[in-house]
Amino acid sequence: MGNCTSIQDSDDEHPTENARRQIQATRDEQRNDVVVLSENPRLTYKNDDFMLSNDGSNYGGKIFTGYSGVQQVLLKMIYQQEKKKMERELSILSQLSHQNIATILYPFDINERECFLVMTKFGTNLKNSIGTRKDNTQKMNIMLQLTDVMSYLQQNRILHLELSPRNVYIDDETDQIKLINFHKSQKLKRMYGVYEFNDYISGYAAPEIVKQKKVFLSSDIYALGCLFYFIITNGFDLPQMEYENQAAKISAQINTIKDDSTFNVLCKDLIQKMLNFAPNKRISISTIKGHPWSWSAEKMTKLIVDISKLTEKDSKFISVLFKGSKKVINGDWTLKLERNVIQTLQEIRQKYQTNNGLSQDEVKGTSILSLVRQLRNLHVHASNDKLVKIMGDNDEEFMKYWNRKFPLLICHLYKCKLDYESNENGS
């Protein structure tokens, strides 16, 4: 203890980060509730400050905050009878290196009853933190990181098999995530594998795991879809359903989300495709990455322009565009716009003669073809002060305005383009 006192005396005004940690660690060790696990390396944790994972059961253990020397760490305590799972986790993690996967510093045997995995310290689990996160930008950031790490795992044909809010930790300041608990993971060497355990995380396990104990790469896609649902609903857990139509029931539950912002509309469409009951019909990780839920405003405006050009290039596409478009427009779209916007559209048509081949009927406000082409006209030709006040002077503001007016539009256009391309390719 004397060494720590001298550090405090000599560096009291400008202590280094290591000195501050040493001082704090020394103070912590003086508390009655601090547990000293070993001297070499020196491991300690506070008995009243453990972080729950899997409701306190982490394959026969718990996760504690603690110190390895002066470095703050997470200590994952495992009972010796579960040591084979720890060895599995170490084997899997030795094959991986990704910024969103927890780093294991070292394993450490304490006694005949307990052993530890010492991990770098990071934030709190998503289950305990997501309720305070209501900003769509933050949610998208978390979901993008999850998509990226899932893409990495699937490239290596590794299944996590325990994706859930309790196994995702997040730094409260940076929103960086870390995926933990790879003790059930397996490398898939064939089209499918066998789920080797007698338990699963309720509400996040794919139907084939629950029913048949089979696992596919798409089994993690299903769990990821459930995790996305948890995020966009600010922490609404999904109960495991013992029904053949489990995925359909969850999809119906997703449709009850009242927030009709474009982000939520796109996320609902994405999640429903991830939660298909049949493993071979779920969308792939590459399709998730290409879906417009995470697109920039610039990419959305490009889609609108491309769709408009496509209607001029191929008249067959127009019938694809009209299919299911009534709920997108929801009445006469011109009645939803400010007078200055309508006036500008009329001026553009007169100046550039840009009816784009539309008949008088097609110019009506009940036509999605008219809406798409007039949006293109506005994006390409309009730049007056009146419009800038209404919808800004950049793609971000432009799409924010139109997505607020027609939140289903981008999702509809994206589906139409996919359907058209699929038919063209004969698939």
C-alpha positions as CSV (number, residue, x, y, z in Angstrom):
1,M,0.0,0.0,0.0
2,G,3.0,2.3,0.6
3,N,3.9,2.5,-3.0
4,C,0.4,3.7,-3.9
5,T,0.6,6.4,-1.3
6,S,3.9,7.7,-2.8
7,I,2.3,7.8,-6.2
8,Q,-0.5,9.9,-4.9
9,D,1.9,12.3,-3.0
10,S,4.2,12.8,-6.0
11,D,1.5,13.2,-8.7
12,D,-1.3,14.8,-6.8
13,E,-1.7,17.8,-9.0
14,H,-1.1,16.2,-12.4
15,P,-1.5,12.4,-12.0
16,T,-1.1,10.2,-15.0
17,E,-4.0,8.0,-16.1
18,N,-2.1,4.9,-14.8
19,A,-1.5,6.6,-11.5
20,R,-5.1,7.6,-11.1
21,R,-6.1,4.0,-11.8
22,Q,-3.6,2.7,-9.3
23,I,-4.9,5.1,-6.7
24,Q,-8.5,4.0,-7.4
25,A,-7.6,0.3,-7.4
26,T,-5.8,0.7,-4.1
27,R,-8.9,2.5,-2.6
28,D,-11.1,-0.2,-4.0
29,E,-9.0,-2.9,-2.4
30,Q,-9.3,-1.3,1.0
31,R,-13.0,-1.9,0.9
32,N,-14.4,-5.0,2.6
33,D,-16.4,-6.0,-0.5
34,V,-13.4,-6.2,-2.9
35,V,-12.4,-9.7,-3.8
36,V,-8.7,-10.4,-4.6
37,L,-8.6,-13.3,-7.0
38,S,-4.9,-13.6,-7.4
39,E,-1.6,-11.7,-6.9
40,N,0.2,-12.7,-10.1
41,P,-1.5,-11.4,-12.3
42,R,-3.3,-9.3,-9.8
43,L,-7.0,-9.7,-10.3
44,T,-9.7,-8.0,-8.2
45,Y,-13.4,-7.2,-8.4
46,K,-16.1,-5.7,-6.2
47,N,-18.5,-8.2,-4.9
48,D,-21.5,-5.8,-5.2
49,D,-20.7,-4.7,-8.7
50,F,-21.2,-7.5,-11.2
51,M,-22.8,-7.0,-14.6
52,L,-25.6,-9.4,-15.3
53,S,-25.5,-11.4,-18.5
54,N,-28.2,-13.9,-19.4
55,D,-30.2,-12.9,-16.3
56,G,-27.2,-13.7,-14.0
57,S,-26.5,-17.1,-15.6
58,N,-23.6,-17.1,-18.1
59,Y,-23.2,-20.8,-18.8
60,G,-22.8,-21.3,-15.1
61,G,-21.2,-18.0,-14.2
62,K,-21.4,-14.2,-14.1
63,I,-19.7,-11.2,-15.5
64,F,-17.9,-8.8,-13.0
65,T,-16.2,-5.4,-13.5
66,G,-12.8,-5.6,-12.0
67,Y,-9.1,-4.8,-12.4
68,S,-6.1,-6.7,-13.9
69,G,-3.3,-4.8,-12.3
70,V,-4.4,-1.2,-13.0
71,Q,-6.3,-2.0,-16.1
72,Q,-10.1,-2.0,-15.8
73,V,-11.5,-5.2,-17.2
74,L,-14.5,-7.5,-17.3
75,L,-14.1,-10.8,-15.5
76,K,-16.2,-13.6,-16.9
77,M,-16.5,-16.2,-14.2
78,I,-17.2,-19.8,-15.3
79,Y,-17.7,-22.9,-13.1
80,Q,-15.1,-25.6,-13.9
81,Q,-17.8,-28.1,-15.0
82,E,-18.5,-25.7,-17.9
83,K,-14.8,-25.3,-18.9
84,K,-15.3,-27.1,-22.2
85,K,-17.6,-24.3,-23.3
86,M,-14.9,-21.8,-22.3
87,E,-12.4,-23.7,-24.4
88,R,-14.8,-23.7,-27.3
89,E,-15.1,-19.9,-27.0
90,L,-11.3,-19.5,-26.9
91,S,-11.0,-21.7,-30.0
92,I,-13.6,-19.7,-31.9
93,L,-12.2,-16.3,-30.9
94,S,-8.7,-17.3,-31.8
95,Q,-9.9,-17.4,-35.5
96,L,-11.5,-14.0,-35.3
97,S,-10.3,-10.4,-35.2
98,H,-12.9,-7.6,-35.5
99,Q,-13.5,-4.3,-33.8
100,N,-17.0,-5.3,-32.7
101,I,-16.0,-8.6,-31.1
102,A,-14.8,-8.6,-27.4
103,T,-11.1,-9.1,-26.9
104,I,-10.1,-11.9,-24.5
105,L,-6.9,-10.8,-22.7
106,Y,-6.3,-14.2,-21.1
107,P,-8.0,-17.2,-19.3
108,F,-7.2,-17.7,-15.7
109,D,-7.9,-20.8,-13.5
110,I,-8.6,-19.8,-9.8
111,N,-9.3,-23.1,-8.1
112,E,-11.0,-26.5,-8.7
113,R,-14.4,-24.8,-8.8
114,E,-14.0,-21.5,-10.8
115,C,-12.1,-20.1,-13.7
116,F,-12.2,-16.7,-15.4
117,L,-11.9,-15.1,-18.8
118,V,-10.4,-11.7,-18.5
119,M,-11.8,-9.3,-21.2
120,T,-11.3,-5.7,-22.1
121,K,-13.8,-3.3,-20.3
122,F,-16.6,-1.8,-22.3
123,G,-19.9,-0.2,-21.4
124,T,-23.1,-2.1,-20.4
125,N,-25.2,-4.6,-22.2
126,L,-27.7,-3.5,-24.7
127,K,-30.6,-4.8,-22.6
128,N,-29.8,-2.4,-19.9
129,S,-29.0,0.6,-22.1
130,I,-31.3,0.6,-25.1
131,G,-34.3,2.0,-23.3
132,T,-32.6,5.4,-23.1
133,R,-31.7,5.5,-26.8
134,K,-34.6,7.0,-28.8
135,D,-32.6,8.7,-31.5
136,N,-32.9,6.9,-34.9
137,T,-29.4,7.9,-35.9
138,Q,-28.0,6.1,-32.8
139,K,-30.2,3.1,-33.5
140,M,-29.0,2.9,-37.1
141,N,-25.4,3.2,-35.9
142,I,-25.8,0.2,-33.5
143,M,-27.6,-1.8,-36.2
144,L,-24.9,-1.1,-38.8
145,Q,-22.2,-2.3,-36.4
146,L,-24.2,-5.5,-35.8
147,T,-24.6,-6.0,-39.5
148,D,-20.9,-5.5,-40.1
149,V,-19.9,-8.0,-37.4
150,M,-22.5,-10.5,-38.6
151,S,-21.2,-10.1,-42.2
152,Y,-17.7,-10.8,-40.9
153,L,-18.8,-13.9,-39.0
154,Q,-20.7,-15.3,-42.0
155,Q,-17.7,-14.7,-44.3
156,N,-15.9,-17.0,-41.9
157,R,-18.9,-19.4,-41.8
158,I,-19.2,-19.0,-38.0
159,L,-22.5,-19.0,-36.2
160,H,-22.8,-17.1,-33.0
161,L,-26.1,-18.9,-31.9
162,E,-26.7,-16.6,-28.9
163,L,-27.4,-13.2,-30.4
164,S,-29.5,-11.3,-27.9
165,P,-29.4,-7.8,-26.2
166,R,-27.6,-9.4,-23.2
167,N,-24.7,-10.5,-25.4
168,V,-24.2,-7.1,-27.0
169,Y,-22.3,-4.6,-24.9
170,I,-22.2,-0.9,-25.8
171,D,-19.9,1.9,-24.9
172,D,-22.2,4.7,-23.5
173,E,-20.0,7.5,-24.9
174,T,-19.1,6.3,-28.3
175,D,-21.9,3.8,-29.0
176,Q,-19.4,1.2,-30.2
177,I,-20.6,-2.3,-29.6
178,K,-18.9,-5.5,-28.7
179,L,-20.3,-9.0,-29.2
180,I,-19.6,-11.5,-26.4
181,N,-20.4,-15.1,-25.4
182,F,-19.1,-17.3,-28.2
183,H,-19.4,-20.5,-26.1
184,K,-22.1,-22.0,-28.3
185,S,-20.6,-20.9,-31.6
186,Q,-19.6,-23.3,-34.3
187,K,-17.9,-23.2,-37.7
188,L,-20.3,-24.5,-40.3
189,K,-18.6,-27.0,-42.6
190,R,-21.7,-28.1,-44.4
191,M,-25.1,-26.6,-45.4
192,Y,-26.4,-27.0,-41.9
193,G,-25.2,-28.1,-38.4
194,V,-26.7,-29.5,-35.2
195,Y,-27.5,-27.4,-32.2
196,E,-25.6,-29.2,-29.5
197,F,-27.2,-27.7,-26.4
198,N,-30.4,-28.1,-24.3
199,D,-31.2,-24.4,-24.0
200,Y,-31.5,-21.3,-26.1
201,I,-32.3,-17.7,-25.5
202,S,-36.1,-17.5,-25.6
203,G,-37.5,-15.1,-28.2
204,Y,-34.3,-14.9,-30.2
205,A,-33.8,-18.5,-31.3
206,A,-34.7,-19.4,-34.9
207,P,-37.7,-21.8,-35.3
208,E,-35.4,-24.6,-36.7
209,I,-33.3,-24.5,-33.5
210,V,-36.4,-24.8,-31.3
211,K,-38.1,-27.5,-33.4
212,Q,-35.4,-29.5,-35.0
213,K,-32.1,-28.5,-33.4
214,K,-30.7,-27.7,-36.9
215,V,-28.6,-24.6,-37.5
216,F,-27.9,-22.7,-40.7
217,L,-26.1,-19.5,-41.5
218,S,-29.6,-17.9,-41.7
219,S,-30.3,-19.0,-38.1
220,D,-28.2,-16.0,-37.0
221,I,-30.1,-13.8,-39.5
222,Y,-33.3,-14.7,-37.7
223,A,-31.8,-13.8,-34.3
224,L,-30.4,-10.6,-35.8
225,G,-33.9,-9.6,-37.0
226,C,-35.2,-10.1,-33.5
227,L,-32.4,-8.0,-32.1
228,F,-33.2,-5.2,-34.6
229,Y,-36.8,-5.3,-33.5
230,F,-35.6,-4.9,-29.9
231,I,-33.6,-1.9,-30.9
232,I,-36.2,0.0,-32.9
233,T,-38.8,-0.6,-30.2
234,N,-36.5,0.8,-27.5
235,G,-36.2,-2.6,-25.7
236,F,-39.4,-4.6,-26.3
237,D,-38.4,-8.2,-25.8
238,L,-39.9,-11.0,-27.9
239,P,-41.3,-14.0,-26.2
240,Q,-40.6,-17.4,-27.6
241,M,-43.7,-18.7,-29.3
242,E,-44.4,-22.4,-29.6
243,Y,-46.2,-22.1,-32.9
244,E,-45.4,-23.2,-36.5
245,N,-46.3,-19.6,-37.6
246,Q,-44.0,-18.0,-35.0
247,A,-42.3,-15.8,-37.6
248,A,-45.6,-14.6,-39.0
249,K,-46.9,-13.7,-35.5
250,I,-43.7,-11.7,-34.8
251,S,-44.1,-10.0,-38.2
252,A,-47.7,-9.1,-37.3
253,Q,-46.4,-7.7,-34.0
254,I,-43.9,-5.5,-35.9
255,N,-46.7,-4.0,-37.9
256,T,-48.2,-2.6,-34.7
257,I,-45.3,-0.2,-34.4
258,K,-47.0,3.2,-34.6
259,D,-44.0,5.3,-35.6
260,D,-44.3,5.7,-39.3
261,S,-41.1,7.5,-40.0
262,T,-39.2,6.3,-43.1
263,F,-36.6,4.7,-40.9
264,N,-39.1,2.6,-39.0
265,V,-41.1,1.7,-42.2
266,L,-37.9,0.5,-43.9
267,C,-36.8,-1.4,-40.7
268,K,-40.1,-3.1,-40.5
269,D,-39.8,-4.2,-44.1
270,L,-36.2,-5.4,-43.5
271,I,-37.0,-7.3,-40.3
272,Q,-40.0,-9.2,-41.8
273,K,-37.7,-10.5,-44.5
274,M,-35.2,-11.6,-41.8
275,L,-37.9,-13.4,-39.8
276,N,-39.1,-15.7,-42.6
277,F,-40.1,-19.1,-41.0
278,A,-38.2,-21.0,-43.7
279,P,-34.4,-20.7,-43.3
280,N,-33.7,-20.8,-47.0
281,K,-36.1,-17.9,-47.6
282,R,-34.6,-15.4,-45.2
283,I,-32.6,-12.6,-46.8
284,S,-28.8,-12.8,-46.9
285,I,-26.5,-10.6,-45.0
286,S,-25.4,-8.9,-48.3
287,T,-29.1,-8.1,-49.0
288,I,-29.4,-6.6,-45.5
289,K,-26.4,-4.4,-46.3
290,G,-28.0,-3.3,-49.6
291,H,-31.4,-2.6,-48.2
292,P,-32.4,1.1,-48.0
293,W,-32.9,1.2,-44.2
294,S,-29.4,2.6,-43.9
295,W,-29.2,4.5,-47.1
296,S,-27.9,8.1,-47.3
297,A,-30.3,10.8,-48.6
298,E,-28.1,11.1,-51.7
299,K,-28.7,7.4,-52.5
300,M,-32.5,7.8,-51.9
301,T,-32.7,10.7,-54.4
302,K,-30.7,8.6,-56.9
303,L,-33.3,5.9,-56.6
304,I,-36.1,8.3,-57.3
305,V,-34.3,9.6,-60.4
306,D,-33.4,6.1,-61.6
307,I,-37.1,4.9,-61.2
308,S,-38.3,8.0,-63.1
309,K,-35.9,7.2,-66.0
310,L,-36.9,3.6,-65.9
311,T,-40.6,4.5,-66.5
312,E,-39.5,6.3,-69.7
313,K,-37.3,3.5,-70.8
314,D,-39.7,0.6,-70.3
315,S,-43.4,1.0,-70.2
316,K,-43.8,-2.4,-68.7
317,F,-42.2,-1.1,-65.5
318,I,-45.1,1.4,-65.0
319,S,-47.5,-1.4,-64.2
320,V,-45.0,-2.7,-61.6
321,L,-44.8,0.8,-60.1
322,F,-48.6,1.2,-59.8
323,K,-49.0,-2.2,-58.0
324,G,-49.7,-1.5,-54.3
325,S,-49.1,2.3,-54.8
326,K,-52.5,3.5,-53.4
327,K,-51.4,3.2,-49.8
328,V,-48.1,4.9,-50.6
329,I,-49.9,8.1,-51.9
330,N,-52.9,7.7,-49.6
331,G,-55.2,10.0,-51.6
332,D,-54.3,12.9,-53.8
333,W,-50.6,13.6,-53.2
334,T,-50.9,17.2,-54.4
335,L,-53.2,18.0,-51.4
336,K,-50.3,17.2,-49.0
337,L,-48.0,19.8,-50.5
338,E,-47.6,23.5,-49.8
339,R,-48.9,26.0,-52.4
340,N,-45.3,27.1,-53.3
341,V,-44.3,23.5,-54.1
342,I,-47.3,23.0,-56.4
343,Q,-46.6,26.4,-58.1
344,T,-43.0,25.5,-58.7
345,L,-44.0,22.2,-60.2
346,Q,-46.3,24.0,-62.6
347,E,-43.6,26.5,-63.5
348,I,-41.1,23.7,-64.2
349,R,-43.5,21.8,-66.5
350,Q,-44.2,25.0,-68.4
351,K,-40.5,26.1,-68.7
352,Y,-39.0,22.7,-69.5
353,Q,-42.1,21.0,-70.9
354,T,-41.4,18.2,-68.6
355,N,-44.6,16.2,-68.5
356,N,-42.2,13.4,-69.6
357,G,-44.9,11.9,-71.8
358,L,-47.5,11.8,-69.2
359,S,-51.1,11.9,-70.3
360,Q,-53.5,14.3,-68.6
361,D,-54.9,11.4,-66.4
362,E,-51.4,10.5,-65.3
363,V,-50.6,14.0,-64.1
364,K,-53.3,13.6,-61.5
365,G,-52.4,13.6,-57.9
366,T,-53.6,10.0,-57.5
367,S,-50.8,8.8,-59.8
368,I,-47.6,7.5,-58.3
369,L,-46.0,7.9,-61.7
370,S,-46.7,11.6,-61.6
371,L,-45.3,11.9,-58.1
372,V,-42.1,10.2,-59.0
373,R,-41.5,12.2,-62.1
374,Q,-42.4,15.5,-60.4
375,L,-40.0,14.6,-57.6
376,R,-37.3,14.1,-60.2
377,N,-38.2,17.5,-61.8
378,L,-37.9,19.2,-58.4
379,H,-34.6,17.6,-57.6
380,V,-33.1,18.4,-61.0
381,H,-34.6,21.8,-61.9
382,A,-35.8,23.6,-58.8
383,S,-33.6,26.0,-56.9
384,N,-35.7,29.0,-55.8
385,D,-35.7,30.7,-52.4
386,K,-39.3,29.7,-51.7
387,L,-38.5,26.0,-52.0
388,V,-35.3,26.3,-50.0
389,K,-37.3,27.5,-47.1
390,I,-39.6,24.5,-47.4
391,M,-37.3,21.6,-48.2
392,G,-33.7,23.0,-47.8
393,D,-31.0,23.2,-50.3
394,N,-29.4,19.7,-50.1
395,D,-30.4,16.0,-50.5
396,E,-30.6,15.5,-46.7
397,E,-33.3,18.2,-46.3
398,F,-35.0,17.3,-49.5
399,M,-35.5,13.7,-48.5
400,K,-36.4,14.6,-45.0
401,Y,-39.3,16.7,-46.4
402,W,-40.5,14.0,-48.8
403,N,-40.1,11.1,-46.4
404,R,-42.2,13.0,-43.9
405,K,-44.9,13.4,-46.5
406,F,-44.7,9.9,-48.0
407,P,-42.9,7.6,-45.5
408,L,-43.7,4.5,-47.6
409,L,-42.3,5.8,-50.8
410,I,-38.7,4.7,-50.7
411,C,-39.7,1.2,-49.5
412,H,-42.1,0.9,-52.4
413,L,-39.7,2.2,-55.1
414,Y,-37.0,-0.2,-53.8
415,K,-39.4,-3.2,-54.0
416,C,-40.5,-2.2,-57.5
417,K,-36.9,-2.0,-58.7
418,L,-36.1,-5.4,-57.2
419,D,-39.2,-7.0,-58.6
420,Y,-38.5,-5.6,-62.1
421,E,-34.8,-6.7,-62.0
422,S,-35.8,-10.1,-60.8
423,N,-38.3,-10.5,-63.7
424,E,-35.7,-9.2,-66.2
425,N,-33.2,-11.7,-65.0
426,G,-35.7,-14.5,-65.2
427,S,-35.3,-15.5,-61.6
